Amino acid sequence: VTGTHGPIHLVEVDGVTHRISRDEGGVVRSPAPALVVATPVAAGAQVDAGAPVVVLESMKMETVLRAPFAATVTEVLVSVGAQVETGAPLLRMEPVGDGAAVEEAGPAAGLEFPPAPQPEMRERAEQALTDLRSTLLGYDVDPADVGNLLDAYSRDRAELGPSGLLAAEIDLLNLFADLSELSRNRPGSTEPTEVRDPSMPGSWVHSPREFFHRYLQSLDTERAGVPQWFTDRLAKVLAHYGVHSFERTEALEEAVFRIFLAQRRAASDVAVVTAILRRWLVEPPPGEDLKYAAGEALEHLVEATQLRFPVVGDLARSVVFRWFAQPLLRRKRAEIYAGVRAHLRYLDANPDAPDRAERIAAMVACPEPLVRLLGQRIARPGGDVGPLLEVMTRRYYREVELDDLRVETVDRFRVVHGRYRLDGRDQRVVATAADFELLTNALAAAEVEAGDDLAVDLYAAWADQPDDQDELAAAVRAVLVQVGWLRRAGRITVSVAGRAGDVHHHQFTFNRAEDGSLVEDTLIRGMHPMVARRLQLQRLAHFDLTRLPSADEDVYLFKCVAKQNPADRGWI
């Protein structure tokens, strides 16, 4: 459909334009805005073909509308003196003569047709992919039909899975990426340097869209003066239409016309691509036979769409991470944790090993969080938490020089003592670990002379911990206030290992108020104070922070709401 004018539609078939009316038969309409001068016929009158039925006046000229066939006037819809617009119905007629004879011929014989064959689900899905491909190629499809087609394919695809359809979907993404590369209005990051202005870094002179419009003027790459890299891309797109040369033929003209139409409606075609990518996000990676092809298609899509359709590029990046990067990261993470556990088992068996310092240093340098691992050793009977407790202390205080760091055993509890300087002041740190039910006993074993210069780090495993963060913080504080010497400490940080399967551990920091009570520093809830110091989180003191779930416990995502203006909010 190339044009619509009221009930009149211009439909192009094989390059030939046809004028088709979808109007109900027997309605006489106004050809232009006009004044009704006369209606020489009344309802019920019979008129011959060519008889005048309405007289209109427009632009000081009278126009006589005549009956297109012999008919009976069933209804006159306007009166003399009425002003009508283009296409307005004037009167309605029913044909007489041959039409009446047909009616008297009697009822038509009833025919029974066999039911239409119902295709199998896979066949239906494959046909839907073919139709979606035609849509992306620029062939005429009603937008409503595209939505219905995409919904039907998504339902079948959800039941069938990727088997047998993934290759066709990869081809569909490559097609969209190839078309997108011709419609970019600015160069991409990998665009040849000839499209950029060397005297103005970051600027561009020509874009792929400009080259394509230049080519449309002559359909000749040499006359258009387009560069070779653009010619190669155009040839790649033409190949999708079965055109493999630039010789001007009907096939080439048809393909170029379809490319032009595809570019005009590319924004609506994005829904097809995003639906496929969202389906890929929840599916396992492809097998070895399609893994490389899928990876290439995704990288191609990222480069081709990142400027004009960033939502497509973002989804493609997510799939790349989900299918290719994440499995590698998981394997690497498993290897790192296996190495840490090997060091711990070795130190369990050889607590005074000569290479103990080297093994501790290797675990300190580990890039993965270790609080959950410490929680596992706390809960395991007979496990020595001393080495890992030392590792955690050295990790958190890595930016200050720890002196006189030692690990002791007091009443079966392991306790770490150390000294450091912070902001020109001498500070002390004491750390211990225990099951939450034994935390009071562990604190009694770790008791030291408390003062403003003392930082206390506690690590606990708690299998039945509450889900609500505020309830968990209140329960932790209730234990701390029972220990008298803690109320004289400068700062207490409690790290509670998450339950099995939890992504995050929980950390709460309490400071001593002027009245000697313990008050939580909610600004840094969810992280150790030394980490918050490195992130300069104190600059957000005028905001209420809520830590949001993230895929990794070492990734901090916060929702920030200004205390004085709740409308001022953001995420970091």
N, C-alpha and C positions, 0 to 999 in steps of 0.2 A: 504494500500500500504506500503510494508516494504522495497522496494528497487526499484530504477530506473536505468537502464543501456541503454541509448539511447532509441530505440523504444521498448526495452524489460522491462516489469514491473513484479515485484514479488508481488503478491497479496495474503494475508492471509485470509482465510475464515474458521471460526471454528477451528482454530489452524492448518490448512493444507495450505501449500504454493503452489500457482499455478503460472506457468510461462506464461505470456500473452504478445503477440506482438501486438503493435498498428501500425505496419508498413503497408504501402500500399502493396497490393499483387503483386507478380511477380517481386520483386526487389531482386537481388542477391547482398549481401553486404560482405565486407571483415571481416573475423572473428578476425583479429589482424592486427597491423601495418605490412605492407609487401610491396614487390616489385612485380609489374605485370610482369610476365615472358612471358606469351602467352595468346592470345585470339583466340582460334581455331574456333570461330563462328563469323559471321558478321550479321549486321542488315538485317532482312528478312528471315534468315535461320530458318528452322524448326528442332527441336531437340527432341529426345525421352527422357523420364524420365530416369535420371541417366547418361546422356551423359555429357562429360566434356565441360564446357563453359568458364572457366577462370583457369589459372595456376598462383599461387602466390609463392613467395619465402620469407621465414621468418626464421631467426635463422639458416641459411645454410640448410634449409629443404624446399622442394617443397610441396605445398598443392594444390590439384586439387579440384576445386569447380564444382559440377555437377548440372544439371537441376533437380529441385525438382518434376517436372511433365512435361508431353509432352506439348511443347509450341512453339510459334514463337518468335524469338528474335526481339523485336521492336526497341531497341536502345542499343548501346555499349557506355558506359559512360567513359571508360578509354582507354589508349593506352599502348602498350608494353613499359616498362621502367619507367612507372609512379610509384611514391611512394604514397601509400594510408594509411590512418589511420583506426583504429578500427571502424567498422560500416559504412565505406564509401560505397556508391552505386557503383556497377561495371557495371551491365547491367540490362535492364528491359525486361520482357517477358510477353506474353499473352498466356493463356492456349488454347489448341486445343483439339478436340475430344469431350468429354462430355460437355465441356463448350460451344463449337460451337453448339452442338445439342440443348442445352438449348435455345440459342439465336434464333434458327430457329423455335422453338416451337410457336412463335407468342407472341403478347402482352398479359400480364396477365389481367385477368378480374378485372375491377375496383370495389372496395368495399367501401361502405359508412359506416363510423363509427359514432355513436352518439357522440356529443360533450362531452368532459370530464366534470364531474360535478364540479362546482365552489363552494368551501366551504364558509360558512358564515365567516364574519370577526373575530368573537370570536373564531370559530373553527379553523380558520387559525392561530390566535395568540396562541391558546393553543397548536397546533401542533408545532409551532415555538419554544415555550418554551420547549416542549419535546425534539426537536432536539438540542436545545442549551444545555439542560441537558446532552444529550448523548455526546456532544462535551466536556463538562467539565469532564465527566466520562472517557474520553480517547478513545472513539470509533472513527473510521476512518471517518473524514470529510475533504473535500478539504478546505484549508484556504480561498479560494475565495468564496466558498459556505457559509462559516461561516459569512463573511462580508455581503453578500447579505441577508442571513437569519436574521442577526441582524438589518440591515436597514429595511427590511420588517416588522419585529416585532415592531421596534420603531415607524414606521408609523401607524400600526394598534393600538399600545398601546396608542399613542397620541390621537386617536379618541375615543377609548373605555374607557379610564380612568382606574383607579386601580380596579374597581369593578370586582370581580371574578378572577382576575389575581394576586392580591397581595400575596395571600397565596403561589402560585406556585413560585413567585419571591423570597419570603422569604426562601423557601426550596432550591432554586438555590444558594442563598447567603450562606446558612448553608453548602451546599455541597462544595462550593469553600473554605470556611473557614476550614472545616474538612480536605480537601486535603492539604491546605496550612500548617496546623499544622504538617503534616508528612514530609513536604519538607523543613522546616526551617533548616538553616545551623548553627544556634546558638540558645540558649535558649531565651525564652521571659521573660517578667517581672514576670509572674506567673508560670514559669517553676519550677518543683520540685528541691529542693536543691541538690539532688544527682547528677545532671548533672554539678554542679559547683565545682570548686576546693576551698575548705575552706581555704587553705593556701594562695590563691591569690584572694582577693576580686575583683569582676568584671570580672573574667575569667570564662571559661567553659571548661569542659572535654569532654562531649559528646553532640551531637545534635540529634534532631529527625531524620534528614536525615541519619545520621550515623547509628542509630538504624534500620532504614528501610532497608538500604543496607545490614546490617548484617543479617536481617531477610530473605532477598531475597536469601541468599546463601543456606538456608536449608528449608525455609518455615515452620520452627518449632520454636515457640517462646521460648521453653525451651532450645533447643540447641543453639539458637542465644544468649541467656542470656540477653534478653531485659527486662527492668523494667516493673512493672505492669501498671504504668500510660501510658506507650507507648502501651502496649497491649490493654488497654482500648480504646485508640484513634484509633488504627488500627481496632479494632472491630467495632467502630462507622463508620469508612469509609467503611469497608466491607459490612456493613448493607445497604449502598446505592446501592450495587450490588446484593442484595438479599442473601448474604452469612452471616450466623449467627453462624458459629462455625469455629474453626481453624483446623478441620480435613482435611487432604490433599485430595482434590477431584478436578475433572476437573473444577468445578465452582470456587473453591478457586484459582487455578492456573490462570484461565482466569481473575478473578477479580484483582489479584496481578499484572498481566501483564498490565491490563488497568490502574491501579494506577500508575505504572511506566511510561506509555506513557503520562498520564495526567500530571505528574510532569514535564516531559520534555518540554511540550508545555504550561505550566502554564502562562508563560509571555505573550503569544498571547491571552490566554483566559481572561486576565485582561480586555480586551475591553468589554466583555460581562457584567462583573460585574460593571464596571464604567458606562456603558450605563444605567443600571438599577438604580444605585445610583443617577446619574444626573437627571433622570426622577423623582425620589423621592424628590429631592431638590425643585422642583417647584410644588409639589402637597401638598394638605392638609394632616395633620396627619391621620393615620388609625383610624377606629372605635375601640370601646372597645374590640371587639372580636379578633382583630389582633394586638392591640397596644402592648401588652406584648410580643408577639412572635416577632414582628418587632424589638422592643427594644433589646431583647436578641440576635437576629441575628446580629444586628449592633455592639453591644459590642463584640460579638464573632469575627466578622470580623475585628474589630480594633485590637484586641489582636493577631489574627492569621496572619495578613498581615503587621503589622507596621514595621517589620524588612526587609522583602523581597520586599513588594509592598507598599511603603509608600503612593503612590497616592491613593490607595484603602482605606487605613486607614484614610487619611485626608478627603476623601469624606464621609466616614462613620461617622466620627466625626461631619462633617457639618450637615449631616442628623439628627444625634442625637440632636444637638443643635436646628436645625430648627423645629423638631417635638416635642421634649420633654422639652428642657431647655428654649427655647425662650417663649413659652406660659406661663411658670411659671414666668419668669422674667417680662413679660408684665403685668401679674396679680399683681405681687408684686409691680411693678412700679405704676400701677393704684391705688393700695391701699395707697402707699406713697403720691402720689399727692392728693388723696382724703383727707388724713390727714392734709396736708399743707393747702388745701383750707378750711378745717373745722376750723383750727386755725385762718386763716385770716378772715373768716366770724364772728368768735367769737370776734376778736379784733375790727372788724368794728362796731359791736354792743356794745362792752364794751372796749373802748379805754383806760380806766384807770383801767382795771381789776387787781386784786391783784396778779393773776398768770401770768401776762403779760411776765415777765422775763423768766419763765419756758417755756411758749409757744414759745417765740423767740429762746430760747436755743434749743428746739426740732426741729425747722425749720432750725437752723444753722447746726444741726447734720444730716439733711436730706442728703442721698447719691446721690440724683438726681439733675441735673442742674435746676436752677430756673429762668434763664434769660427770657425764653419764658413766664413763668407764670407772671413775672413782666411786660413784654410787653403787656400781655392780660389785666392786671389791669390798665396800662397806657391808653390803648385805650377804656376802659370801663368808661362811664361817672359816676361820683360820687364815683369811687373806690379809696380807701385810699392806696397810695403806700408807706406810711411811714413805717409800720411794715416790709414789704418785702424789702424796701430799706435799713433798718437797718440790716436785715438778710444778704443781699448780702455783705454789708460792713464787717460784722463780719466774714463771710465765707472766703472772700478773704484775710483778714488780721488775720487769725486765728493763724498764727505762730508768731505774735508779740502781745505785750500787748497793747490793745486799752484803752486809758484813756479818761475820760471826753467825752464819746460818747453821743451825744444828737440828737434828731430829732426835727426840728423846721418847722413851716409853715410861708413862706414869700410870700406875694402876691399870695396866693392860691397854691404855689408850695411847696412840701415837700423837706427839705434840711437836710442832715446828716453831723454833724461835729465830728471830733475825732482827737486824738493825739496818736502817737506811736513812738517807738524807732527802728531804723534800722541801723545796722552796727555802733552802738555807737552814732548815731546822732538823735536828736529830729526831728520828722516829723509830718506834719499835713495832714489830708485828709478831703475833702469836696465832697459830692456826692448828686446828684439830678437826677430826672427822669421826662421825658415829652414826648409828641408826637414830632416828628422831626420838624414839622412846628412851634412848640412853644419852640424849644430848646433855641433860643436866649433869649426869655423872662425868661426861667428857669435859664439860666446862669446869667442874670441880678439880679434875686432874690437871687442867691447863691454867689454873689460877696463878696470876702473877700480880705484882704491884701495879695497879692501874693508874692512869693519868691521861691528860690530854694528848700525850705523845704516843698513846697505845692504839694500834689498829688490830682488831680481832677478826679473823676469817674462820668461819665455821662451815663445814660441809656435812650434809645429812642425806640419808636415804630414807624415804617415807613411802611405803607401799600403798597406804590408805589415805594419801593426801587428798584434801578437797579439790574440786575442780575450779572453784571460784578463787581468783587471785587475792581478793580482799580477805576472804576467809582464811586462806593460807597465810597471808601476812599477819593477820590477827592471832592465829594459832602460834606462829613463830614468836611473835612479841610476847605472848603469854608465858612462854618458856623462858625467854631472856630476862623478864622482869623478876623472875624468882631467884636469879643469881646476883647477889649483892655487888660483887666486885665489877660486874659488867657496867653498872650505872656510873662508874667512875672512868670508864674507857672513853677515848675520843670518838671512836667509830666502830660499829660492829656490822659485818656483812655476813649474811647467811645464804649459802647456795644449796638449794634442795634439788637433788637429781630428779628428773622427770620419771614417771612410771614407764614400764616397758612399752615401747611403741610410740612414746611421746617424742616430738621433734625437739622441743626446748627443755632446758632446765630453768629453774626459777631462782632469782636472786633478789634479796631485800637488804637494804642498807638502813641502819638506825643510828641516829646521832643523839648525843646527850643534850637535852634542853636545859634552860637556866634553872628550872626547878628540879633537875636531876632525873626527870622522866626520859623515856626513850621515844623518839619521834622518827617515823620513817621518812626518808628522803625519796618521795615518790617520783621526783624528776628522773632519777636514774634507776627506777625499778626495772629489773630484767637484765642488768649488767653490773659488772664489778666497778667500784669507784675508780680504779686505776684505768680501766677501759674508757669510762666516761670522761676521764681527764684527757686521755689521748684524743677522743672525739670532740673535745671542747663542748660538751653537752650543757655546761653551765650557761652558755650564751642563750639558751632557751628557757631560762628561769621564769620568764613571764608567760610561759605556755604550759598547759596541762598536756602531758605526753601519755599516749596509750600505745604500748607495743602491739603490733599486729602480727598475725601468723605469717611466717615465711618458710620457704622450702628448706632452709638450713638454720640451725641454731646460732651460727656464727654470722648470720646476716641480720642486721637490726633495721626494722621498718617501723617507724613511729607515725602516729597521727597526732598532729599538734593543733591545739585549740587555745587561742589567746584567753587569758584569765579575765581581762577587762573587756574583751570584745569577742564573744563566741562566734561571730560571723567571720572572724579572721582565723582561717584554718588552713592547714597544708599537711604535706607528707614528706618525711625525710627518711 
